[in-house]
C-alpha cells in the first residue's frame, strides 16, 4: 500500500520541495478530436451549457444558477473523459459533493479546481481512480472536515483549502501536520466550538496524535521450512486500528490482543524470499507503517537451461534461484570450462528471488560443440542441468567424409549432372544471340515501328517545347521521358520525374565492411508510453537496462518495424548498419537493435524536448495561439539562441558531408532538442505523418518535401551535398521565423513553380542581414555556386560567438 501519512513526505507541499510537477515530453502533441464531428471542441450535447470543453480541459464558470451544474460533466464517451487533464469549476451554487464514482473515468486528471461552489462533502473514494492528480484547489467552499484517507494513494504537490469552515477537530489535525508552514501561507483557519476562528497552524488538541507501529524482530534471516513469530505493537490516541499487509505462500496465523498482534509464520517457503511484511497503525490523525523483508535461505534451483541461440554473440540462456547467490561453474563434455574474453557467464536480470542470464560465446567454432552442464552451488546445496549446443559443423578431417560445407578435392559429377550443364550452356548461348540482335535494332532502328526512341529531352513533350524549366544541371545524368514512372509532377505542360525521399543516403552506396551493430536483449527494454506512429510502425518512450556502464537504466526512444516482409527486414538491417556508422555530437545517437522476435526494434537516444519545429513554435510570438489552454506567454528565443541552434545543425551537416552522406530531408521537424538547448539531426520517421502538410504526395505513395528542395532535386531527382546546403538555408529561415512553414501562403504546385523559376523566400522579420545573406548563399540556382557546408558552419559559429548564448530558455 502506497499510503500517505503525516510527516512521511508521500504527499508533499511545495514549500518542502519533495513534491514536484512531473516533466512530460511536451513535444509529443496529443490531438484531441470529437468522436462525431472531428472538431476539437466537444458538441453541446456532451458539454453542459454553463461549461466550455476542449479536448483536454473542462471549464464551468457560468454564474447563472439555472444553467449551473451540480456534478462533474459526463462526456459522450469514456475516451473523451480519459483525455481530460484539467477541470475548473467556479461559482456553481448547486455543486455540493464529490462522490465515489463522479471522477471515475477522468483517469488522466492532473489539475482539479472547485472553488466558491458550496462544496460540503468529499467521499473517501472520490479520487480512487485519479492517481495522476498533482494540483487540488478546494478554496472558498463549505468543507468542515476532510479525511487523510481521501488522499493516501496520491502524490500531490499542491492542496489549497483556504476559506473553508474547517472545525478545530482531531479529524483535521492531519492538514496541519502535512501543510506545515504552508498553512500560515494560506492563512488557513479553523472554527472552535465557541465560533472563534483560529489559525490551523496553532491548533493543539489533547489525545490527538499520529499512531506508532513497531515490528519486531526488525529483520528475519532463516532457512526455508523454519518457523518464526513476528510481533507488532501499536500506540496512539485515538486508539489505532492495526493492519497486517503481506502476500505469502508460507502458512501463517494472526493473534491480536489489545494493541499487540502476533503473526506466526510456519514452514517458510523459498518463494517468499524478499517478500515484504508490514504492519500499519491507523487512526483519524494518520497512519504509521513498520515493515521488513524476509531473507529466506535456500539451496540453488536451476529453473531453466535452454538451447543456444544466435544473437550478436551466441548465448546459452538460463534462469536460477538460490540464497545466498549461487556460484556457477560450466562444463563442456564433463570438462570444466575456463571463462575469459571469448566465453563468459553474464547475468542480465535479477528479480526478488531469481537470476536470469546466459553463457555468452564470442564467435564459437566446432571446438565449442558438445554437451554443456551448468552447476550452481551455495553452502546449502547444489543443482545442475545439461543441454546440447551445436555452433558449427565439424570440418572433414580426412578420415571420414562428411556431407557438409567442408570438403577437399573436386567433386565428381554424375552423368545426369553433365547433361544438365550442357542444357544450361545451350540456353545461355541462345540468350546471348538474342541480346546481340536487340543491340543491332537499338543501334539502327531509330524511331521504328517498335516505338523505341533515341535520346530525348529531360522535360519531354514530343515537340520539345521551350519550357522555362527546360535545363540540365552540369554533369548530371537525367532521365528521359521514357524512364519516367507514374510518380511525376505536372507543372503547366511539363512532366517532371520525382523519386521517394529516404531519410539518409550514402552517395558512395557502400558501408564499412566491419560495421558492428549492437544487439540489445528484449528483456532489457521496458516500454513506458507511445510517442507517435509513422508508416513504418510505432515509436515508444522506453527504459533500457544495461546499456550504459555508468547507469543501471536510461531513457531511450524505441522505433518498431510494423511490416515484417523480407524486403522490409533487409532495409531495417541496412539502415541499422548505416546509422551505426554515424557517430557525432550533433547526430542523434543510435544505440542498436533488438531482433529476437517481431516487431524488430531500433533504439535511439531520447531527446527530452522533442522536435525542433514544435520547440520553435512553443518559444515564439505565436506560442499562446499554438498551446491549447495556456494563458501565460512563454519565453521567446533570442537571436543568440537561434544562432546557437543553427550552428549545431550546420556542425552535424558538416559531419554527414564528410561521411559522404546526403540527408535529402533536412528540416526542423527532423531535428531534435535535448537539455541545455542541445540540438541534433535525426528523426524517427514520424514526420511524414505528423507533418503531412510539409510533404507533397505524388503517385499515391511518394512523399516529397518540395518546400525544402532545390530546383535540381525537383526537376532532375539529383540529390547531393549541395542540395542539402539549399535545405540548410531553408532550415535557417524556419529558425528565424519561429518554425513557420516555408511558402506557407502558397499551394504545393505554386511552390514548385516559384522554386523552379528562381524565386526565394523573403527575409524574416527577426533575421539579421548577415544571416539572410548566408541564406541567399545557400539558395544559388547553380549548385556549384552555393556556399560550402564548412563555410556555412564557420560563419554561423563566428556569429554565435559574437552573440553569447544564455541557456535559461528551458527553465
Beta strands, then each sheet from edge to edge (+ up, - down):
strand 1: 51-53
strand 2: 57-60
strand 3: 86-90
strand 4: 97-98
strand 5: 111-115
strand 6: 121-122
strand 7: 135-137
strand 8: 158-160
strand 9: 166-167
strand 10: 189-191
strand 11: 197-199
strand 12: 212-216
strand 13: 220-223
strand 14: 228-235
strand 15: 241-245
strand 16: 251-257
strand 17: 260-266
strand 18: 276-283
strand 19: 286-310
strand 20: 314-323
strand 21: 327-332
strand 22: 335-336
strand 23: 343-350
strand 24: 354-361
strand 25: 370-378
strand 26: 381-389
strand 27: 488-491
strand 28: 494-497
strand 29: 505-506
strand 30: 525-533
strand 31: 538-548
strand 32: 551-560
strand 33: 590-594
strand 34: 601-605
strand 35: 661-662
strand 36: 671-673
strand 37: 679-681
strand 38: 696-698
strand 39: 702-704
sheet 1: 1+ 2- 3- 5- 7- 8-
sheet 2: 4+ 6+
sheet 3: 9+ 10+ 11-
sheet 4: 12+ 14- 17+ 16-
sheet 5: 13+ 19+ 18- 15+
sheet 6: 13+ 19+ 20- 24+ 23-
sheet 7: 22+ 21- 25+ 26-
sheet 8: 27+ 28-
sheet 9: 29+ 35-
sheet 10: 30+ 31- 32+ 34- 33+
sheet 11: 36+ 37-
sheet 12: 38+ 39-
end
